[in-house]
Amino acid sequence: MKFAIRLSVFAIIFLMMFEFDIQAATTYKRGIIKSYSSVRKTPGGEIMKSDTGGNINIYSPEAVEIVGESGTYYQIKFMYVGFVYVGYVPKNNVIAQTYTTDDAYEADLINRGFPADYAKKLAILHAIHPNWTFAPSYTGRVTGGMDFYTAVNGEYAVVARNVIDSSNTSLRSTADVAYKNGVWIPLAGNGWYGASAQTVAFYMDPRNFLDESHIFMFENGAYNGATQTKDQISKILSGTFMSKPFDCLPGANNCSVGTHYYVDTFLSAGADKNVNPNHLASRVVQEQGTKGSTLSLGQGYNGNYKGYYNFFNIGASGKVDSEVIINGLIYAMNRNWNNQHISIYEGSSFLSNNYISRGQSTKYYQKFNTITPSYYGNQYMQNVRAPYQESYKNYEGYYNSYSSKEAWDLGTYDFLIPIYSNMGAKTSLDSAFNADSTLKSLNVAECKLNPEFQSSAYNYDCYVKEDVSEVNISAEATNGSANLTNPGKVKLTQPDTTAVVKVTAVNGESSDYVINIHRIKMDGYTPTEVLNGVGIKVSGNYASNIEVGSDISNIINSVLNSYHFASIKITDNGGAEIKSGIVKTGQTITITNSGITSSFKIVLYGDINGDGLINIVDLLAIQKHLVGAKMLKDENLKAADLNKDGALDIRDLLLEQKNLLGEYTISQG
């Protein structure tokens, strides 16, 4: 997909209708949800559905904006997994209060460097929480901050930096490494996929989170004993596996034998390492879940690494779950983190030394490093929604630690708010802003596309016989809401015809898939002549003259690029098709051209056992044959005939040995 975030007129109008913005009014009615509540489309009506189709239920102490009322219901505006909704909840389940903003305070925020759209929202928070302080933090450490979309493109440049676990595929990336022709590729364990540029932009945009429930992603992560209390940590850990004590056994590293409490470990680690202990606690809840995981329960993995703990998932990376878990446990084992206390305590050092002391002192900057060179590197987590999710956990713990709503409103917290330049209109996850203009599939019935179709490739050639007068193009957009202009049947009146399939994303961005259709004469070459034409020698049923280490895809591309009507298939010994990977003795090349199909066994001289390598195992295979212990046959026997005299004898053994010693190079010709 050609990525550039720009907003269509429709998208801007939609945003004006539904964005989480505050109009010029100086009053704001805030509601705190008292307990579990389903949000309804109308008063007493159907429950609202989320972007993934589930019921929308909100819980205490979710903070919402009250925008209207109808009978016994309040109409509320709120954010739910990043999407903004307007719905209804019963009045008796909401603590409501109206606040008035201070125009002078808002003006002061602007004078201190906050953009007007920041200042309006921060003025509301100030009206509710007069003791909260906000300081502008200039990204890139330049006046006005770095360009927002330069930052987004920098962050998105490596797709695996930002992953998401939503089943809503419109939030996923369709870049090469993340997606192939309708299939999303896991990038960080099962269920975690690359986030789209639109998704990354939304979660990088600070304006989306200047509300009471999520602003804690910008809380200063340094230790402050006056505002960070044991009670707050207890509330964050409430309902999780860390609400119960743990025991340190004899031999525990840096942990006295006996019963300990997680809240005390977080509090002491925060004070000693100069890290906000609430920040630490919510981070672990985010990483380990409420019930804990293999990395925090000490149970090991497949019988290995028992008794090791990695609460912060440091070093836990990989493409599949097993790789993530094992790497995390190895990291803990190498540091002798053999109890809960030391894992949390030393993991806190990692955060302090690698993030807080470097200036990445908020959850936001630890995810999106736009404050400290090298930008977009040294980022703690891959989950693009981690600051959003963790900040709510902090808010929830903080709120519940106060004796009343009034006491909560008068609490003291410090926030560092990232500032960017050239931010443009507000970002959104809504489908109206979706920028996906890729194809899921593309096919021309009468010919093969060259190169083979890939969603991120936009130019193709295909070849038809000179008497073909029409081709039929079929295509499907990745995003079902995108507009697809497909020429369908295309008349061929010239030797070369260009057809264009145009995909227009919902936000107006578009991509052109160009197909150059060529009418040519049949070439008349046999399969043997096709292989000879690309430098592969054919002798009977064998194909050789392929360099050791060659990739199968190179052979396939050579044939398809040179012989436009040929088809090629390479299979392993079990008959499974292979499209990439190193060439090995025993693989089969099947070529069809000019109505003839022939198959040939690949021979790599010196690769006797068919693993694509030449090593001591192959030398032993020749020795066993010569002494009659294990006889070679067919392509394996031919691969051992290094001097190509038709006989396997001591001379071939010596040549294999000299090759291994670097005294001779085996010829594949």
N, C-alpha and C positions, 0 to 999 in steps of 0.2 A: 504494500500500500504506500502511495506517495503521501507522506505525512506533512500536513501543514494545518494548524488549527486556525480556522477563520470562521466567522459566524454569518449565516445567511440572514436575510431580512426576517424570514419566518422564525428562525431560532431566536433572534433578538426580541421579537414580539412575544414569543412564548416565554422567554426569560423574564420579561417585564411583568408578565402575568403571574409567574409562579416562583420567582427567585426569593431567596431568604433575605430580602432587603427590607429596610425600614424607611418609610416615607417621611415626609417633612414634619409630620406630627411630633409633638414633644412629649407625648405620653406613650407608655408601653405597658401592656397588661401581661404579666408573667404568671404562668401556672406551674405548679409542682404536682405531678401525679402522686397520689397517696398510696395506691396499690395497683395490682394487675388490672389492666383495662384494655378491652378490644376497641379499636378505633373504627367507627362506622361511617359509611358514605353519607348517610342522612341520619337525623336524630332517631335512634332506635332501629335503624335500618340495617342493611347488609354490611358485614364486616369488610373493611378495605383489604385489598390484596397488595402484596409487595411486588417488586420487580421480578421475583422468582416464583410468584404465584401463591405464596403462603399467606396466612392471615397475619395482619399487622396488630400485634399486641405490644403495649408499652407498660413499663413497670415503674414503681417508685425507685428513685426520686427524679424521674425524667423531667427536665425543664422544657416547657413549651411556650409558644406565644399564643395568647387568646385573641382571636381576630373577630369573634362574633359570638352570639348565643341564640338559642332557639328553645324556648320552654325550659326543660330541665337539663339541657345539653349546652356545653360550650363548643364552639367551633375553634379548633386549634390548628396551628401551623407548626410542623416539627420535621426533624430529619430522621430518617430511618435507613440504616445501611447506606448512607450517602445520598439518598433520594429525598426530596422535599415533598411532603404531602399536606393536604388540608382535609380534616375530617372532624368527627364529633365524638366526644366522650361525656359521660354524666357529670354534672356540676358537683355532685356530692363526692366525686373522686378526685377533685382538683382543689389545691390550695391556691387561691387567686389573689393577686394584689396588683394595683396599678402604680407605676412609677413615672416620674417626670424627669426628663433629661435637662441638663444644664447647658444652655447654649454657649456660655463662656468657657466651660470645660471642653466642649467639643471644639471650639475655636482654638483653644490652647493646644489640643492634640494635633491639630493641623499645623500650628506654628512650630510644634516640636518635630515635624517631619512625617506625620501620618497622612496618607491620602484621605480625601474626604469620605470615601465609602468605608474605609477602616474606622475613621473617627466617629461616624454616625453610630456604628455598632458598639464601639468601645464606650461611647457616651451612655448608651443604654446599660451596659454592664456596670459602669461607674454609678449610675443612678441606683442600681440594685445593690451593688457592693462598693460603697464609698472608700473602703480601705484597700481595694485592689489597686496595684500600680502597673502601668503599661509603659514599656520603653521600646522605641523603634530599633530594630536590628537590621542594618543595611546588608543585604546579601551581596556577596562578592567584595564586601568591605569597601564599597565605592559609594559616593554620594548618590542618593536616589535608588541604590540597589541595582543589581544586574538585570538585564532584560529578561522578562519572565519567560518568553517562549524560547529564548536561547537556553535558559536553564532547563525548561521542559525537554527540549531536544537533546541536551546534554545528558539528562537523566535517562531518557528513553533510548539513547544510542545503544546501550547494552540491554537487551530485552529482559534477560534473566535477573537484572537488578530489581525488578518490580514484578511480583507475582500476586495472583489473586485466586481465592478458592470459591468464587461465586459460580453457580450454575448458569448465571445470566451470561451467555456467550457474547453479547454485545459489548461487554466490559473487557474482553480478551483481545490480545494482540493477534494480528494476522501476518506478522513479520516472519521471515524464513524459518528461523530457529524455533518459533512458537506454534507454527500452523502449517499444515500441508493439505491443500485440496479438501477442505471440509473436516479435517481432523486436527484437533488441538493437541499439542505435545506437552506432557508434564515437564516442568522445568525445576521443580524443587520438591520432589516426592509426589506421590499420587494425589491428584485433586488440585494441585497448584499449577496454574497456567500463567503465561505472560500477560501482563495487564496492557491494555491498549493505550495509545498516546492520549486519547481523550480522558481515560481513567487516571493516568499519571498526572495530567494537567489539573484535574479536579482535586486530587488529594495533595498536590503541591500548592494549591491556591489558598493562602491563609485566610482570605475573606470568607471562605466557606465554613470556617470553624470558629468565628468570633462570636460564639454563643456560650451560654453558661455551662452546657454539658460537655463541650469539646475543647474549650480554650486551654485546657491543661496540657495539651500537646506543646504549648509555648511556655509552660511554667519553667522558671529557672531551675535547672537540675542540681545546683549546688546545695550543700547542707545548710539548713537554717533551723536550729533547735527551738526557736520561738514559735515557728508555725508548723513544724513537722513533728507530730506527736505519736506516742505509742498507741493511743486510742484510734488515730486515723489509720495506722498500719493494720491494726486488728480488724477494722471495718473492711479494709481492702481484702484481707485474707479470709474474712468470714465466708463460710460455705464452701471453702476449698480444702484440699488435703492438708494445707499448711495451717489450718485453724487448730490442728491437733499437735501435741508435742512429739518430739523425736528423741531417740536415745543415741548417745555416742558410746561406742563399745571400746574396750581396750585396743590400743593400736590406732585409734582415730587420730588423724593428722590435725593438730591445732584445735582440738576440741576435748574438753575435760570429760571423763567418764561420767555418765548419768543422764538425767532428763533435761532437755532444753526446749525452748519455745522459739518458733520461727520469728515471731514479732521482735524478740530481743536480738536475734541475729541480724535482722534487717536494720534495726535501730542502731546497733553498735557498728555495723558495717558502714552505714551512712555517715555516722559521726566520724569514724576513723578515716574513711576514704574521701570525705568531703563530697558525698553524693546524697541527694534527696532520698531518704529511705522509702518514701511513698512511691517515688519513681521506680526504685528497685523492686518493691513488692508488686506493683502493677505490671512491671515488665515480666516478672516470673510467672504471674497468673496468665499473662498473654502467651508466653512461650510454652508453658506446661499444661495449661488448662486447669479446670477446677479439680479434677481427679488425679492429676499428675500424669507422667508419661514414663517411658522406658528410661529416659535420661534423668529423671528425678526420683525414681522409686527404688533404685539400687538393685534391681532384679537382673541386670545384665541383658545380653541378647544372645539367644541360641546357646546358652550355657557359658558364654564368655563375658568378661568385663563385670562380673558380679561385684557389688559393693562400691561402684564408682558412680559419681553424681555430676551432672552438668546442668544446673538450674537455668542458666542463661543461654543454653544451646550454643555456646561459643565453639566455633570450629565445626559445627554440625551443618554440613552442606553436602549436596549431591543431587542427582536427578531422580533417584528413587528412594523410598522410605528407608530401606535397609542401609543404603549408603549414608544417608543423613544421620541415622542413629549410630552406626558404627563409628563414623568419623567423630561424632560428638563424644562418644564413650572413650575413644582412643585419646582424644584431647584431655579428658578428665584423668584417665589412667596415667598418662605421661607426667601429670602434675600432682599425682597422688591425692586427688580429691576423693578421699574414701569415706566421706561423711557429709551430711547435709550442710553443716555449719561452714566447713572449709570451702565447699563449692560456692555457697552464697557469698562468703566473705572475700574470697579471692576473685570470684567473678565480678564483684563490685570494684575491685582494684582494676580489672580489665576495663570496665566502663569509665572509671575515673581517669586512668592514665591515657586511654586511647580516644576518649571523647570529651569528657567534661573539661579536662585541662587544656584541650586543643581548641576550645571555643564552641564545640558541639554540645552545648549544655542543656539543650531541650530535646524532648522526644522527636520533635519535628526535624531538627538538624541531625540527629543521629540516624534518621531515615533518609532525609534529603540533604546531603551535605552541599549547601550553597553558601557556606560561611567560611570554610577553611580550605585552602589549597591542599591537596589536589581535589578540585571540585568533583562531585559525583562518585568519589571513592571514599574509602574508610567509612562505609555505611553499615550499621549494625544489623539491620534486618532486611529481608527481601519482601516481606508482606507489605504491599503498598498501603494497606489499610491499618497497619499497626499503630501509628500515632493516633488515628481516629478512635480505634478500639481501646487502646490503653488509656487515653485521656478520659474517656467516659468512666473507666474503672476507677481512676483517681478521683474524679468528681463524685462518684457514688460513695467512695470511702470517706472523702472529706465531708460531704453533706451529712452522712449518717453519724459522723463523730461529734456533731454539735447537738446540743440539748434541744434546740428549737430552730425553726426557719429563721427567726429574727437573729439568733446568734450566728447562724450560717451567713446571713447577709452581711454581718459586721466582721467576718473573718478577714485575715490579712494574707495576701498572696502576691507574688511578683511574677510578671510575664515579660518575655522578650519576643516581640512580634516581628517576624520577617517582613522586610519591605523589598519589593521589586519595582522596576520601572516598566513602562509600556505594557501594562497588564491587560488592557482592553476590557471588553465586556466580561461579566462574570462567567466562570466555567460551570459546567453541569454534567452530570452523568445521564441526563435524560436523553431519550432516543432522538429528540429534535436536534441534538448536537453531535450525533454519531457521524464520524468521519470515515467509516469503512467503505471504500469503493473498490473492493477486490472481488474477484470471481472465485467461486467454489469449484467450478468445473468449466471446461471449454473443450469442445470436440468438433472436428470437421469429419463428417461421416466417410468421405471419399479418400481421405489421406491422413498420414500421421503428422502431428505437429513436431517441429524441430526448432528449439529443444522441446523435450517432453514438457507438458503443461505443468506450471507451478504458479500459484496465486500471485506471487510477487514478480513474475516475469511478464513483460508487456509486449514483446515483439517475437513473432514466430514466422517460420516458413513452412509451407507444405507443398508437395509435388503430386500432380495428377497426370494421367496419360493425356496425350495431346488431343484425343477425341472426346474428352470429358467436357461437357458444355455447362455444367451446373454443379455446385456443391451446396451442402446443407450444414449450416453452423448451429450448434446448440450450446447454450451457456446457462449458468446459474450463479447468481450473486451470493456471496457469503452471507450478507445481511439481507434478510427477506424484505426489509422495508426500503432498501435502495432501489433506485430506478434503473432498469436494464434496457438498453437499446441494442437489440440484436438483429442484424440484417437477415438472419435465417437463410433462405435460399438466395444464393449469389450466382448470377449469370457470368459465364466466362467467355468473353468475346475476343480477348487479347491473350498473348502468351503469358503475361503477368497481370494479375489482378490483386488489388489490396482491399481487404474488408476490415471494418473496425467494429468491435463490440465495445460500447460505451457504458460504464457503470457510474451512476451519479449517487453519491452518498446522501443521506437525509439532510446533512447540513450544507449541501450544495457542492462540496468537493467532488471531483470526478477523475476517473482513470480511463484511458483508452487502451484496449487490447488489440494490437494490430497483427493481422494475419496476411502474409504475402503468399498468394497462391500462384504456383508456376505450372504451366502446361508443358510437358517435355515428352520426348520419345522414350519408349522402353529401351533399357540399356542392353538386354540380352545376355548378361553375364551369368555364369553358373556360380553356385555357392563357393566352389574352390577358387574361381577367378576373383570373387569378391574378397575372400580372405587374402589371397596373394596380392590383391590391389592395395590392401592396407598394411602390407609387410609381414603377414603371418604365413609361414610355410605350411603347406599341406602335403602329407605323405601317407597315402592310404586313408585310414580313418583317424589319423593323428594330426594335430596342429601344434606347431612349435615356432621358434624365433620370437618368443615373448620374453622380455627382460624380467628377471626376478624382482619382485616388489611392484610390478605394474598393477594398476587398478583396473578392475573389470569395467568400470564406467568408461574408461578411455577407449577400450576396444569397442564397446557398444557405440559410443559417439563417433568414432572413426568410420565405422561401417555406415551408420545412418547419414553422416555428413557427406560421404562420398558416393553412396548408392541409394538414391532416394526412394526406390521401390522395394528395397530389400527389407527384410525383418530379421532381427537377431534375438536370440534368447540364450542365456548362459545359465546352466543348472549345476547343482552340486551332485555328489554321488547318490543322494537320496531322491533326486529329481526336483528339488525345490529351486525355484528361480532366484538368481542372485543379480542384483543391479549395481552393487558396489562392493568394495573390499579387494584384498590382494588376490591375484591369480594363483591357482594351485594346480599341481599335477592331478589329473583325474576329473577335473571339471569338464563339462560338455558344452561346446558351442554348436548351436543349431542355426543355420542360415537358410532363409527362403528367398529365392529371387528367380525371376523368369519362369515361374511355375514349378521350380525344382526345390526340394527341401533336402538338406544333407546335414548330418551331425558328425562332429569330430571331437575326440578326446584330447584335452590339452596335455602337452608334455613340457615340463620345465626341467631341463637337464640338470641333474644334481639334487633336485627335490624329489627324493625317492618315496618318502612316506606321504606326500601330498598335503603338507601343511603350508606350502608357499615359501618355505625357508630352506637354506642349505646349512646343515650343522652336523654335529657328531652323530645324531640319530640316523642320518642318511648314510654316513660312513659305516655304521654298524649294520645297517640293512644290507649293504653290499657284502660285508664280511660274512653275515649269516647265510646269504645266498651261495657264496663261493664254497663254504664248508658244508652246504646241504642242510643247514639247520632250519632255514625258512626261505622257501623259494619265491622269487619275484616273478610276476607275470604281467602281460598286457602293457598298459601305459607306464606302470611302475618299473617294469623291466626295461622299457625303452628309455625312461628317464635316467637309468643307471648306466646306459651305454654312452659314456662321456666322449669317447673318441669316435663314436658313430661308425664303428666297423661291423656292426651287426652281431657282435658277441660280447658278453659280459665276462671280463676276466680281470686278472691282477692289475693290468694296466689302467683299467677304469678305477679300481680301488686307489691306486697311487695318485691319479689325477684328482680324485675327490679329496684325498688327504692333502695334497699340495694346495688345493683351493682354500681349504680351511686354514692352512698355515700362511696364506697370502702370497704363495710362490707361483700361483697359476690362476688364471681366470677362465672359468668354464664358458665356452661359447654356446649360445642358444641358437645359432644359425644352422 
